[in-house]
Amino acid sequence: EKKEHVYMQGPDTGHMGENKEEVDMIDDDDHELAMLRARRMKAMKEKAEKAKHLKTQGHGMYREINEKDFLPEITSTQFVACHFYHTEFKRCDIMNDKLGEISGRVVQIKFVKINAQEAPFFTEKLTVTVLPCIILFKDGVAMGRIQGFDGLSYGENFPTSRLEKKLCKSFGVEMSSDGLDEDAADDWAFA
């Protein structure tokens, strides 16, 4: 549907302010912007629906599981980060705090924790020898791990965004905008 345009004389030029070709170009630009806006809205709605579905599977939170629930939790969704921890290790508490923060931002990954002492079978089967240890699962299969604070820089004071970035990169998922902002600030602060 073509819009009707009123051609007006330009105030200081003494001739028509727009010609038909300029109007057609503007109409084309408006149409392209409307199409772009529609595609973005559709993508945002799909992303919101996917996040809603993932939350019904335990995503978007950081929960403790026990040994009998381990396999159902790990195999019920595509991406799972499982933190093996010990209640008396300060570094495990640090990791718990950071994973709790990230879990609400990155809903594509399910975040769970399991007490290594209370899950001896899986601790041994997955050769968990250093704590904290995050085992990364894709479709129920262990695909990687983060032992201690390896690769996170700055020892116990590592930025949460470093861990988020490492997890997202490992799983090939998009980092949250909060994590990206924090990561940029961290890069600046530690440069």
C-alpha positions as CSV (number, residue, x, y, z in Angstrom):
1,E,0.0,0.0,0.0
2,K,1.5,3.3,-1.1
3,K,1.3,6.4,1.1
4,E,0.1,9.6,-0.3
5,H,2.5,12.5,0.0
6,V,1.9,16.1,-0.3
7,Y,4.7,17.9,-2.1
8,M,5.4,21.2,-0.6
9,Q,7.6,24.0,-1.9
10,G,10.8,24.2,0.1
11,P,11.1,27.4,2.3
12,D,14.4,28.6,1.0
13,T,14.8,26.8,-2.3
14,G,11.9,28.0,-4.3
15,H,11.2,24.4,-5.7
16,M,9.6,21.2,-4.6
17,G,11.1,19.9,-1.4
18,E,10.8,16.2,-2.3
19,N,10.6,14.4,-5.6
20,K,8.9,11.1,-6.3
21,E,12.2,9.1,-6.2
22,E,13.0,10.5,-2.8
23,V,9.5,9.6,-1.5
24,D,9.9,6.1,-2.8
25,M,13.3,5.7,-1.1
26,I,11.8,6.8,2.2
27,D,8.9,4.4,1.7
28,D,11.4,1.6,1.0
29,D,13.4,2.5,4.1
30,D,10.2,2.6,6.3
31,H,9.3,-0.8,4.9
32,E,12.8,-2.3,5.7
33,L,12.7,-0.8,9.2
34,A,9.3,-2.3,9.8
35,M,10.5,-5.7,8.6
36,L,13.6,-5.5,10.8
37,R,11.5,-4.5,13.8
38,A,9.1,-7.4,13.1
39,R,12.0,-9.9,12.9
40,R,13.5,-8.6,16.1
41,M,10.2,-8.7,17.9
42,K,9.7,-12.3,16.7
43,A,13.2,-13.3,17.9
44,M,12.6,-11.6,21.3
45,K,9.3,-13.5,21.7
46,E,10.9,-16.8,20.8
47,K,13.8,-16.2,23.2
48,A,11.3,-15.4,26.0
49,E,9.3,-18.5,25.3
50,K,12.4,-20.6,25.3
51,A,13.5,-19.1,28.6
52,K,10.1,-19.8,30.1
53,H,10.3,-23.4,29.0
54,L,13.8,-23.8,30.3
55,K,12.7,-22.5,33.7
56,T,10.2,-25.3,34.0
57,Q,13.2,-27.7,33.7
58,G,15.0,-26.0,36.6
59,H,17.0,-23.4,34.7
60,G,17.4,-19.8,36.0
61,M,18.2,-20.9,39.6
62,Y,21.0,-22.6,41.4
63,R,19.8,-25.7,43.3
64,E,21.3,-28.5,45.4
65,I,20.7,-32.0,44.2
66,N,21.5,-35.4,45.8
67,E,23.1,-38.5,44.4
68,K,19.9,-40.2,43.6
69,D,18.7,-37.2,41.6
70,F,22.0,-36.7,39.8
71,L,21.3,-38.6,36.6
72,P,17.7,-37.3,36.0
73,E,18.9,-33.7,36.6
74,I,21.9,-34.1,34.3
75,T,20.1,-35.8,31.5
76,S,16.9,-33.8,31.5
77,T,18.2,-30.8,29.5
78,Q,20.9,-29.9,27.0
79,F,23.4,-27.9,29.1
80,V,24.2,-28.5,32.8
81,A,26.9,-27.1,35.0
82,C,27.3,-29.2,38.1
83,H,29.4,-27.9,41.0
84,F,30.9,-30.6,43.2
85,Y,31.7,-28.9,46.5
86,H,32.7,-29.5,50.1
87,T,30.9,-27.7,52.9
88,E,34.2,-26.7,54.7
89,F,36.1,-25.3,51.7
90,K,36.1,-21.5,51.5
91,R,36.8,-21.7,47.7
92,C,33.6,-23.8,47.3
93,D,31.6,-21.1,49.1
94,I,33.1,-18.5,46.7
95,M,32.2,-20.6,43.7
96,N,28.7,-21.2,45.1
97,D,28.1,-17.4,45.4
98,K,29.3,-16.8,41.8
99,L,27.3,-19.6,40.3
100,G,24.2,-18.4,42.2
101,E,24.6,-15.0,40.6
102,I,25.2,-16.3,37.1
103,S,22.3,-18.9,37.2
104,G,19.7,-16.1,37.1
105,R,21.3,-14.4,34.2
106,V,22.1,-17.4,31.9
107,V,19.0,-19.5,31.7
108,Q,20.3,-21.6,28.8
109,I,22.4,-23.5,31.3
110,K,21.0,-25.4,34.3
111,F,23.1,-24.8,37.4
112,V,23.2,-27.5,40.1
113,K,25.5,-28.3,43.0
114,I,26.2,-31.6,44.8
115,N,28.1,-32.2,48.0
116,A,31.1,-34.3,46.9
117,Q,31.1,-36.2,50.3
118,E,27.5,-37.2,49.9
119,A,27.9,-38.3,46.3
120,P,30.9,-40.7,46.4
121,F,29.8,-42.8,43.4
122,F,29.7,-39.8,41.0
123,T,32.7,-38.1,42.6
124,E,34.8,-41.2,41.9
125,K,33.2,-42.0,38.5
126,L,33.8,-38.5,37.2
127,T,37.3,-38.4,38.8
128,V,36.6,-35.3,40.9
129,T,40.0,-34.8,42.7
130,V,40.1,-31.0,43.1
131,L,37.4,-28.9,44.7
132,P,35.7,-26.8,43.7
133,C,35.0,-28.7,40.5
134,I,32.4,-27.8,37.9
135,I,31.6,-30.6,35.5
136,L,30.0,-29.4,32.2
137,F,27.4,-31.7,30.7
138,K,26.0,-31.5,27.2
139,D,23.0,-33.8,26.6
140,G,24.0,-35.8,29.7
141,V,27.6,-36.4,28.6
142,A,30.5,-34.8,30.5
143,M,32.3,-32.4,28.0
144,G,34.6,-30.4,30.2
145,R,35.4,-29.2,33.7
146,I,36.7,-26.2,35.7
147,Q,38.9,-27.3,38.6
148,G,39.5,-24.9,41.3
149,F,39.8,-21.4,39.8
150,D,41.9,-22.5,36.8
151,G,41.7,-20.1,33.9
152,L,39.6,-17.5,35.9
153,S,42.5,-15.2,36.8
154,Y,43.0,-13.2,40.0
155,G,42.8,-16.2,42.4
156,E,39.9,-16.0,44.8
157,N,39.0,-12.5,43.7
158,F,38.2,-13.5,40.1
159,P,35.3,-11.5,38.5
160,T,32.0,-13.4,38.2
161,S,31.9,-12.3,34.6
162,R,35.1,-14.4,33.9
163,L,33.3,-17.5,35.1
164,E,30.2,-16.6,33.2
165,K,32.2,-16.0,30.0
166,K,34.1,-19.3,30.4
167,L,30.8,-21.3,30.9
168,C,29.0,-19.6,28.0
169,K,32.0,-20.1,25.7
170,S,32.2,-23.8,26.7
171,F,28.6,-24.4,25.9
172,G,28.4,-22.0,23.0
173,V,25.6,-19.9,24.5
174,E,25.1,-16.1,24.6
175,M,26.5,-14.3,27.6
176,S,24.0,-12.1,29.5
177,S,24.1,-8.4,28.9
178,D,24.8,-7.9,32.6
179,G,27.8,-10.3,32.3
180,L,29.0,-8.4,29.3
181,D,28.8,-5.1,31.0
182,E,30.6,-6.5,34.1
183,D,33.2,-8.2,31.9
184,A,34.0,-4.9,30.2
185,A,34.3,-3.1,33.6
186,D,36.5,-5.9,34.9
187,D,38.8,-5.7,31.9
188,W,39.1,-2.0,32.5
189,A,39.7,-2.4,36.3
190,F,42.3,-5.1,36.0
191,A,44.1,-3.7,32.9
